[in-house]
Amino acid sequence: MKKTKEIKAKFNEKIDAAKSKINQVKENVQSTETKAESKLESVKASAKAKKEAVEKKVDAAKGKFQNLKKSVVSKKDALKNSFEDFKKKQDLKSAKLYAEAAEAYAEDCIEYAYEAIEEADYAISESIVAALEVDELSAE
């Protein structure tokens, strides 16, 4: 009988420890879910703020981008005409004008590329926000 009580006590101790561990796991699951929801909300708010900031920046840059595009095309055409003149005249003044036009064209191309990168940044942010929205809708 004494041995039986010892065994029962030992098993009860282990069962109680298991119950305690199960309760701890339940609490961890609840805590993890709450933390994940909080983190998701934080990520969504951050992404939304970034999206809005980028949208404002992109909207402001769109007009500039279009004007810059026209300017690049115009300067390219002028550069081509300047080069044709240069080939005809072959003088120092034409060479200087050609060099200046080529430099201006290169600068405009760099600016055009910069604006394209800004547009890509906006597209990436928009993609992330859309993915978050899909995740949120999928979770519901």
C-alpha positions in Angstrom: 0.0 0.0 0.0 2.9 2.4 0.8 4.4 1.7 -2.6 1.1 2.3 -4.3 0.8 5.7 -2.6 4.3 6.6 -3.6 3.6 5.6 -7.3 0.3 7.5 -7.2 2.0 10.6 -5.7 4.8 10.4 -8.3 2.3 10.1 -11.2 0.1 12.9 -9.8 3.2 15.1 -9.5 4.1 14.4 -13.1 0.5 14.9 -14.3 0.4 18.2 -12.4 3.6 19.3 -14.0 2.2 18.3 -17.4 -1.0 20.3 -16.7 1.1 23.3 -15.7 3.2 23.0 -18.9 -0.1 22.7 -21.0 -1.4 25.9 -19.3 1.9 27.6 -20.0 1.7 26.6 -23.7 -1.9 27.9 -23.9 -0.8 31.2 -22.4 2.1 31.4 -24.8 -0.2 30.7 -27.8 -2.6 33.5 -26.7 0.3 35.9 -26.0 1.9 35.0 -29.4 -1.4 35.7 -31.2 -1.8 39.0 -29.4 1.8 40.0 -30.2 1.4 39.0 -33.9 -1.8 41.0 -34.2 -0.1 44.0 -32.7 2.9 43.6 -34.9 0.7 43.2 -38.0 -1.2 46.4 -37.1 2.1 48.2 -36.6 3.4 47.0 -39.9 0.2 47.9 -41.7 0.2 51.4 -40.2 3.9 51.9 -41.1 3.3 50.6 -44.6 0.2 52.9 -45.0 2.2 55.9 -43.8 5.0 55.1 -46.2 2.5 54.5 -49.0 0.9 57.9 -48.4 4.3 59.7 -48.2 5.4 58.0 -51.4 2.2 58.8 -53.2 2.5 62.5 -52.3 6.1 62.4 -53.5 5.2 60.6 -56.7 2.3 62.9 -57.4 4.6 65.9 -57.0 7.2 64.2 -59.2 4.8 63.1 -62.0 4.6 66.5 -63.6 8.3 67.0 -63.3 8.9 63.6 -64.7 6.7 64.3 -67.8 8.4 67.7 -68.4 11.8 66.0 -67.9 10.9 63.4 -70.4 9.9 66.0 -73.0 13.1 67.9 -72.2 15.2 64.8 -72.7 13.5 64.1 -76.1 13.9 67.8 -77.1 17.6 67.8 -76.0 18.2 64.6 -77.8 16.8 66.0 -81.0 18.8 69.2 -80.5 21.9 67.1 -79.8 21.4 65.2 -83.0 21.0 68.5 -85.0 24.0 70.0 -83.2 26.1 67.0 -84.1 25.0 67.2 -87.7 26.1 70.9 -87.7 29.3 69.9 -86.1 30.1 67.4 -88.8 29.4 70.1 -91.4 31.3 72.9 -89.8 34.0 71.0 -87.9 35.0 74.1 -85.9 35.7 74.7 -82.2 32.5 76.6 -81.5 30.4 73.8 -82.8 32.4 71.3 -80.9 31.9 73.2 -77.7 28.1 73.5 -78.3 28.0 69.8 -79.0 29.9 69.0 -75.8 27.6 71.2 -73.7 24.5 69.7 -75.3 25.9 66.2 -74.8 26.5 67.0 -71.1 23.0 68.4 -70.6 21.5 65.4 -72.3 23.5 63.1 -70.0 22.4 65.1 -66.9 18.7 64.8 -68.0 19.1 61.1 -68.6 20.4 60.7 -65.0 17.5 62.8 -63.7 15.1 60.7 -65.7 16.6 57.5 -64.3 16.3 58.9 -60.8 12.6 59.7 -61.3 12.1 56.1 -62.6 13.7 54.8 -59.4 11.3 56.9 -57.3 8.4 55.4 -59.3 9.8 51.9 -58.6 10.0 52.7 -54.9 6.3 53.7 -54.9 5.4 50.5 -56.8 7.3 48.4 -54.3 5.5 50.1 -51.4 2.1 49.6 -53.1 2.9 45.9 -53.6 3.7 45.4 -49.9 0.5 47.2 -48.8 -1.5 45.1 -51.3 0.0 41.9 -50.0 -0.7 42.9 -46.4 -4.3 43.6 -47.3 -4.6 40.1 -49.0 -3.2 38.6 -45.8 -5.6 40.5 -43.7 -8.6 39.5 -45.9 -7.4 35.9 -46.0 -7.3 35.8 -42.2 -10.9 36.9 -41.9 
